[in-house]
């Protein structure tokens, strides 16, 4: 059985625009209103990309809402790290 070779990837910088799919209106309870949020393709996010909420990250098996004031950063192993204010 072949073991997966997982290693860090090079930092591509903070700009996630190459992964942006468009925008979607989302109801945010925190402000009791719809907000137009950028929508990102999780598979296209690269190490070092940084997203400021509100935003949505879409992938095959999950959808992540980055709430207003929170940030998400892709680490060298392509994990999405969320930080709340």
Secondary structure, DSSP 8 states (H G I E B T S, - for coil): -------------S--GGGEEEEEEEEETTTTEEEEEEEEEGGG--TT-EEESSEEEEETTEEEEE-TT-EEEE-TT--EEEE--
